[in-house]
Amino acid sequence: DDRVSGNVLENDSDPEGDTISVCGIGGETIGNVCVSIDVPEGGVAALCPNGTFTFDPNGDFESLGSEETFSLSLAYVTCDSQGLSDTALVTVEITGINDLIALDDSYTVTEDDRVSGN
């Protein structure tokens, strides 16, 4: 499962030109530190005040078939230096892959004994 990362503030701006930062995600307030939350649909999201965003599927989407997709959206809050805020969404689309089903086998045998397996 690959992580995805980016910056949610890249396409956000303040009409008055004030500095903006992320101040909340999924109902959690972000102070001056990054916050990680368990996403109800699965995975773990981390968001920092500077907009840095990471989503880790955390093995929660293994049931997706090959090329099957699942989208989830998380609400985050931006705040400007004047105390005004607005809510936006970051959407992550997870695409299933054809997981390998064959595993390596290992047997231990003493000299002169037989080994068999399936």
Contact map, one row per residue, 1 for C-alpha under 8 A:
1110000000000000000000000000000000000000000000000000000111100000000000000000000000000000000000000000000000000000000000
1111000000000000000000000000000000000000000000000000000110000000000000000000000000000000000000000000000000000000000000
1111100000000000000000000000000000000000000000000000011110000000000000000000000000000000000000000000000000000000000000
0111110000000000000000000000000000000000000000000000011100000000000000000000000000000000000000000000000000000000000000
0011111000000000000000000000000000000000000000000001111000000000000000000000000000000000000000000000000000000000000000
0001111100000000000000000000000000000000000000000001110000000000000000000000000000000000000000000000000000000000000000
0000111111000000000000000000000000000000000000000111100000000000000000000000000000000000000000000000000000000000000000
0000011111110000000000000000000000000000000000000011100000000000000000000000000000000000010000000000000000000000000000
0000001111111000000011000000000000000000000000000110000000000000000000000000000000000000000000000000000000000000000000
0000001111110000000000000000000000000000000000000010000000000000000000000000000000000000000000000000000000000000000000
0000000111111000000000000000000000000000000000000000000000000000000000000000000000000000000000000000000000000000000000
0000000111111100000000000000000000000000000000000000000000000000000000000000000000000000000000000000000000000000000000
0000000010111110100100000000000000000000000000000000000000000000000000000000000000000000000000000000000000000000000000
0000000000011111111100000000000000000000000000000000000000000000000000000000000100000000000000000000000000000000000000
0000000000001111110000000000000000000000000000000000000000000000000000000000000000000000000000000000000000000000000000
0000000000000111110000000000000000000000000000000000000000000000000000000000000000000000000000000000000000000000000000
0000000000001111111000000000000000000000000000000000000000000000000000000000000000000000000000000000000000000000000000
0000000000000111111100000000000000000000000000000000000000000000000000000000000111000000000000000000000000000000000000
0000000000000100111110000000000000000000000000000000000000000000000000000000000110000000000000000000000000000000000000
0000000000001100011111000000000000000000000000000000000000000000000000000000011110000000000000000000000000000000000000
0000000010000000001111100000000000000000000000001110000000000000000000000000011100000000000000000000000000000000000000
0000000010000000000111110000010000000000000000111110000000000000000000000001111000000000000000000000000000000000000000
0000000000000000000011111000111000000000000000001000000000000000000000000001111000000000000000000000000000000000000000
0000000000000000000001111111110000000000000000000000000000000000000000000001110000000000000000000000000000000000000000
0000000000000000000000111111110000000000000000100000000000000000000000000111100000000000000000000000000000000000000000
0000000000000000000000011111000000001000000000000000000000000000000000000111000000000000000000000000000000000000000000
0000000000000000000000011111100000000000000000000000000000000000000000000000000000000000000000000000000000000000000000
0000000000000000000000011111110000000000000000000000000000000000000000000000000000000000000000000000000000000000000000
0000000000000000000000111011111000000000000000000000000000000000000000000000000000000000000000000000000000000000000000
0000000000000000000001111001111111100000000000011000000000000000000000000000000000000000000000000000000000000000000000
0000000000000000000000100000111111000000000000001000000000000000000000000000000000000000000000000000000000000000000000
0000000000000000000000000000011111000000000000011000000000000000000000000000000000000000000000000000000000000000000000
0000000000000000000000000000011111100000000000011000000000000000000000000000000000000000000000000000000000000000000000
0000000000000000000000000000011111110000000001111000000000000000000000000000000000000000000000000000000000000000000000
0000000000000000000000000000010011111000000001110000000000000000000000000000000000000000000000000000000000000000000000
0000000000000000000000000000000001111100000111100000000000000000000000000000000000000000000000000000000000000000000000
0000000000000000000000000100000000111110000111000000000000000000000000000000000000000000000000000000000000000000000000
0000000000000000000000000000000000011111011110000000000000000000000000000000000000000000000000000000000000000000000000
0000000000000000000000000000000000001111111110000000000000000000000000000000000000000000000000000000000000000000000000
0000000000000000000000000000000000000111111000000000000000000000000000000000000000000000000000000000000000000000000000
0000000000000000000000000000000000000011111000000000000000000000000000010000000000000000000000000000000000000000000000
0000000000000000000000000000000000000111111100000000000011011000000000000000000000000000000000000000000000000000000000
0000000000000000000000000000000000000111111110000000001111110000000000000000000000000000000000000000000000000000000000
0000000000000000000000000000000000011110011111000000001111000000000000000000000000000000000000000000000000000000000000
0000000000000000000000000000000000011110001111100000111100000000000000000000000000000000000000000000000000000000000000
0000000000000000000000000000000001111000000111110000111000000000000000000000000000000000000000000000000000000000000000
0000000000000000000001001000000001110000000011111011110000000000000000000000000000000000000000000000000000000000000000
0000000000000000000001000000010111100000000001111111100000000000000000000000000000000000000000000000000000000000000000
0000000000000000000011100000011111000000000000111111000000000000000000000000000000000000000000000000000000000000000000
0000001010000000000011000000000000000000000000011111000000000000000000000000000000000000000000000000000000000000000000
0000001111000000000011000000000000000000000000111111100000000000000000000000000000000000000000000000000000000000000000
0000111100000000000000000000000000000000000000111111110000000000000000000000000000000000000000000000000000000000000000
0000111100000000000000000000000000000000000011110011111000000000000000000000000000000000000000000000000000000000000000
0011110000000000000000000000000000000000000011100001111100000000000000000000000000000000000000000000000000000000000000
0011100000000000000000000000000000000000001111000000111110000000000000000000000000000000000100000000000000000000000000
1111000000000000000000000000000000000000001110000000011111000000000000000000000000000000000000000000000000000000000000
1110000000000000000000000000000000000000011100000000001111111000000000000000000000000000000000000000000000000000000000
1000000000000000000000000000000000000000011100000000000111111000000000000000000000000000000000000000000000000000000000
1000000000000000000000000000000000000000001000000000000011111100000000000000000000000000000000000000000000000000000000
0000000000000000000000000000000000000000011000000000000011111110000000000000000000000000000000000000000000000000000000
0000000000000000000000000000000000000000010000000000000011111111000000000000000000000000000001010000000000000000000000
0000000000000000000000000000000000000000000000000000000000111111100000000000000000000000000000010000000000000000000000
0000000000000000000000000000000000000000000000000000000000011111100000000000000000000000000000010000000000000000000000
0000000000000000000000000000000000000000000000000000000000001111111110000000000000000000000000111000000000000000000000
0000000000000000000000000000000000000000000000000000000000000111111100000000000000000000000000011100000000000000000000
0000000000000000000000000000000000000000000000000000000000000001111100000000000000000000000000111100000000000000000000
0000000000000000000000000000000000000000000000000000000000000001111110000000000000000000000000111000000000000000000000
0000000000000000000000000000000000000000000000000000000000000001111111000000000000000000000000111000000000000000000000
0000000000000000000000000000000000000000000000000000000000000001001111100000000000000000000011110000000000000000000000
0000000000000000000000000000000000000000000000000000000000000000000111110000000000000000000011100000000000000000000000
0000000000000000000000000000000000000000000000000000000000000000000011111000000000000000001111000000000000000000000000
0000000000000000000000000000000000000000100000000000000000000000000001111100000000000000001110000000000000000000000000
0000000000000000000000000000000000000000000000000000000000000000000000111110000000000000111100000000000000000000000000
0000000000000000000000001100000000000000000000000000000000000000000000011111000000000000111000000000000000000000000000
0000000000000000000000001100000000000000000000000000000000000000000000001111100000000011110000000000000000000000000000
0000000000000000000001111100000000000000000000000000000000000000000000000111110000000011110000000000000000000000000000
0000000000000000000001111000000000000000000000000000000000000000000000000011111000001111000000000000000000000000000000
0000000000000000000111110000000000000000000000000000000000000000000000000001111100001111000000000000000000000000000000
0000000000000000000111100000000000000000000000000000000000000000000000000000111110111100000000000000000000000000000000
0000000000000100011110000000000000000000000000000000000000000000000000000000011111111000000000000000000000000000000000
0000000000000000011100000000000000000000000000000000000000000000000000000000001111110000000000000000000000000000000000
0000000000000000010000000000000000000000000000000000000000000000000000000000000111110000000000000000000000000000000000
0000000000000000000000000000000000000000000000000000000000000000000000000000001111111000000000000000000000000000000000
0000000000000000000000000000000000000000000000000000000000000000000000000000001111111100000000000000000000000000000000
0000000000000000000000000000000000000000000000000000000000000000000000000000111100111110000000000000000000000000000000
0000000000000000000000000000000000000000000000000000000000000000000000000000111000011111000000000000000000000000000000
0000000000000000000000000000000000000000000000000000000000000000000000000011110000001111100000000000000000000000000000
0000000000000000000000000000000000000000000000000000000000000000000000000011110000000111110000000000000000000000000000
0000000000000000000000000000000000000000000000000000000000000000000000001111000000000011111000000000000000000000000000
0000000100000000000000000000000000000000000000000000000000000000000000001111000000000001111100000000000000000000000000
0000000000000000000000000000000000000000000000000000000000000000000000111100000000000000111110000000000000000000000000
0000000000000000000000000000000000000000000000000000001000000000000000111000000000000000011111000000000000000000000000
0000000000000000000000000000000000000000000000000000000000000000000011110000000000000000001111100000000000000000000000
0000000000000000000000000000000000000000000000000000000000001000000011100000000000000000000111110000000000000000000000
0000000000000000000000000000000000000000000000000000000000000001011111000000000000000000000011111000000000000000000000
0000000000000000000000000000000000000000000000000000000000001111111110000000000000000000000001111100000000000000000000
0000000000000000000000000000000000000000000000000000000000000001111100000000000000000000000000111110000000000000000000
0000000000000000000000000000000000000000000000000000000000000000110000000000000000000000000000011111000000000000000000
0000000000000000000000000000000000000000000000000000000000000000000000000000000000000000000000001111100000000000000000
0000000000000000000000000000000000000000000000000000000000000000000000000000000000000000000000000111111000000000000000
0000000000000000000000000000000000000000000000000000000000000000000000000000000000000000000000000011111000000000000000
0000000000000000000000000000000000000000000000000000000000000000000000000000000000000000000000000001111100000000000000
0000000000000000000000000000000000000000000000000000000000000000000000000000000000000000000000000001111110000000000000
0000000000000000000000000000000000000000000000000000000000000000000000000000000000000000000000000000011111000000000000
0000000000000000000000000000000000000000000000000000000000000000000000000000000000000000000000000000001111100000000000
0000000000000000000000000000000000000000000000000000000000000000000000000000000000000000000000000000000111110000000000
0000000000000000000000000000000000000000000000000000000000000000000000000000000000000000000000000000000011111000001000
0000000000000000000000000000000000000000000000000000000000000000000000000000000000000000000000000000000001111100000000
0000000000000000000000000000000000000000000000000000000000000000000000000000000000000000000000000000000000111110111000
0000000000000000000000000000000000000000000000000000000000000000000000000000000000000000000000000000000000011111100000
0000000000000000000000000000000000000000000000000000000000000000000000000000000000000000000000000000000000001111100000
0000000000000000000000000000000000000000000000000000000000000000000000000000000000000000000000000000000000000111110000
0000000000000000000000000000000000000000000000000000000000000000000000000000000000000000000000000000000000001111111000
0000000000000000000000000000000000000000000000000000000000000000000000000000000000000000000000000000000000001001111100
0000000000000000000000000000000000000000000000000000000000000000000000000000000000000000000000000000000000101000111110
0000000000000000000000000000000000000000000000000000000000000000000000000000000000000000000000000000000000000000011111
0000000000000000000000000000000000000000000000000000000000000000000000000000000000000000000000000000000000000000001111
0000000000000000000000000000000000000000000000000000000000000000000000000000000000000000000000000000000000000000000111
